[in-house]
Amino acid sequence: MSALNAAAAAIAIAAACFLISRGNNYQVFIIVTVGLTAIVGIGLNVLLGLNGQISLGHVAFYANKVDIAVD
C-alpha cells in the first residue's frame, strides 16, 4: 500500500468517525447500514467472484442485520 493510499484511507476513516460522532440517530443508522451492506457485498464478491463458492453464513449475517434494523 502506497503512502497516498494509506493517507486516503486514514482520511476516509476519520471522516466516517466524525460523521458518526456528530450525527443524529437517523444519520448514524444510514451510515451503519451502508457500511454493513458494503462489508457483505465485498465478502460475497470475494467468495462468488474469486472462489465460486456459495456461503449461507453471509445470508444469515445479512438477515440478522436487517432484523435488528427493523426492530
SULZI-V195816 format. One record per residue. N is the residue number from 1. RES is the residue in one small letter. SS is DSSP state (H for helix, E for strand, C for the rest). Layout:
# SULZI-V195816
n=N res=RES ss=SS
n=N res=RES ss=SS
This chain:
# SULZI-V195816
n=1 res=m ss=C
n=2 res=s ss=C
n=3 res=a ss=H
n=4 res=l ss=H
n=5 res=n ss=H
n=6 res=a ss=H
n=7 res=a ss=H
n=8 res=a ss=H
n=9 res=a ss=H
n=10 res=a ss=H
n=11 res=i ss=H
n=12 res=a ss=H
n=13 res=i ss=H
n=14 res=a ss=H
n=15 res=a ss=H
n=16 res=a ss=H
n=17 res=c ss=H
n=18 res=f ss=H
n=19 res=l ss=H
n=20 res=i ss=H
n=21 res=s ss=H
n=22 res=r ss=H
n=23 res=g ss=C
n=24 res=n ss=C
n=25 res=n ss=H
n=26 res=y ss=H
n=27 res=q ss=H
n=28 res=v ss=H
n=29 res=f ss=H
n=30 res=i ss=H
n=31 res=i ss=H
n=32 res=v ss=H
n=33 res=t ss=H
n=34 res=v ss=H
n=35 res=g ss=H
n=36 res=l ss=H
n=37 res=t ss=H
n=38 res=a ss=H
n=39 res=i ss=H
n=40 res=v ss=H
n=41 res=g ss=H
n=42 res=i ss=H
n=43 res=g ss=H
n=44 res=l ss=H
n=45 res=n ss=H
n=46 res=v ss=H
n=47 res=l ss=H
n=48 res=l ss=H
n=49 res=g ss=H
n=50 res=l ss=H
n=51 res=n ss=H
n=52 res=g ss=C
n=53 res=q ss=C
n=54 res=i ss=C
n=55 res=s ss=C
n=56 res=l ss=H
n=57 res=g ss=H
n=58 res=h ss=H
n=59 res=v ss=H
n=60 res=a ss=H
n=61 res=f ss=H
n=62 res=y ss=H
n=63 res=a ss=H
n=64 res=n ss=H
n=65 res=k ss=H
n=66 res=v ss=H
n=67 res=d ss=H
n=68 res=i ss=H
n=69 res=a ss=H
n=70 res=v ss=H
n=71 res=d ss=C
